[in-house]
Amino acid sequence: MDQCPYCNISNPGSWRHNNLISRGFQDPEQLVKIIIYTNAGMFILSLLFSRSGPGLSFNPLSFLSPDNNSLLILGATGTIPINGLHRWWSLVSANYLHGSILHILFNMFAFNQLAPLAIKEFGSHRMFIIYTVGGILGFLVSYFAGVRFTIGASAAVCALMGAILYYGKSRGGGYGRAVYSQISGWVVSLFIFGFLVPGINNWGHGGGLATGALLGFVLGYRERKKESFLHKTLAWGCMFLTAAVLVFSISIGIVSLLL
């Protein structure tokens, strides 16, 4: 078949359109699941790589928590990994690491709520660009702010918030104002939480939020600009970069366990 009669994809039977990632970009639900499963997989690996075993504290903030050595090996970022070990690639990998079961559940719940809206208004390729680049630059901001050791998907999630905030403000009208108001509430709650709970990387959150808003402006949203070949190329670049860094970090973890 040369073209799918339902989605207009050319040559739908080819490997290019049937591998997991390609289906993810074509199917928003699949893409969201891929990102959540990748985060969950890295969390499980971080627990398995912990030499002291998973933290079983009765404190809900630290229950089922990997040790810092495991997180460092798998790609935590901050001034310690970057200045001490020259691990600039950790700006990517840290977005897929979490410090406890509560940490990953909170971030993945927020992502699962925000990603479908971002995909609806920006498209799957632009959503993934915003998520990836927003996470990287959010952590870069926190690095320059002197944050020593940090992990989590929240900088990337905040980038989605920033992009959606820009969309709501730019679009205007009843729908745009409703979107802007709802996400503004999320942002206020997040930063209140960040200032009340110790150890939260507010620099990363702020950097991700600002980056997301800027990317929303630069990349455009569906009502003003269709997803282009450039958007798709950038999204695939982000996908390959993320996959390469995560495979590399896992390889380092395996080697460290064997030594």
C-alpha positions, 0 to 999 in steps of 0.5 A: 500500500502506497498510502494509508487511507486513514492517516495519509502516511506514505508507505505505511508498511515500511520499517520506518513507520512500524518501529516503536519510536516512529509509531510514537511520533504518529500516535500521541498516546504511544509517545507519552507511554514511551517517555514514561516507560523510559523514566520508569526503566531508568528508575528501576535500574538506579535501584538495582545499581545501588550498592546499599540497596533501595532505600526503604525509609518510612519517610515518604519523600525518600522511600524506595530511593537509589543511592547517590553513587548509583545516580551519579553513575547513571548521569545525575548532573550539577557542578559535581558531575560536570566540573569534577567528571566533565560529564556535560552529557549528564544534562540529558540523562539527569532528566530521566533519573529520580530520587524516590518513588514519590519523586517519579510518581509526581513528575510522571503524573504531571507529565501525563497531564501536560503532554497530551495538551502540548501535543494537541497544540504543538504536535508530537515532534514539537512537544518532544523538542520542548521536553528535551531541550527544556530539560537540558537548558533548565539543568544548564541554568541550575548548573550556572546557579551552582546547584551541585547535584540534581536529577528529575524530569521536572525541568522538562515538565516545566518546559511544557508548562512554559510552552503551554503558558505561551500558547494560552497567552498568545492565542487569547480568546476564551479557550486561550485564557482558560489554558493560561489560567489553569497552567498558571495555577500549576506554576504557582503551586509548583514554586510554592512547593519548591520553596517549602520543601528542601532540596527542590531545584527551583533554578532548574524549574525556572530555567525549564519554564523560561526555555519552554515559553521561548521554544513555544514562541520560536517553534510556533503552535499548530494554529499558526504553523504546521509541523515542518520537516525542520521540526521533525528533524529536530525531534529525531535529533533529540530522540537519538541524542537521548537514546545515545546518552541513556545507553552510554550511561547504562553501559557505565553503570553495568561496567561499574557493577562488574568492577 
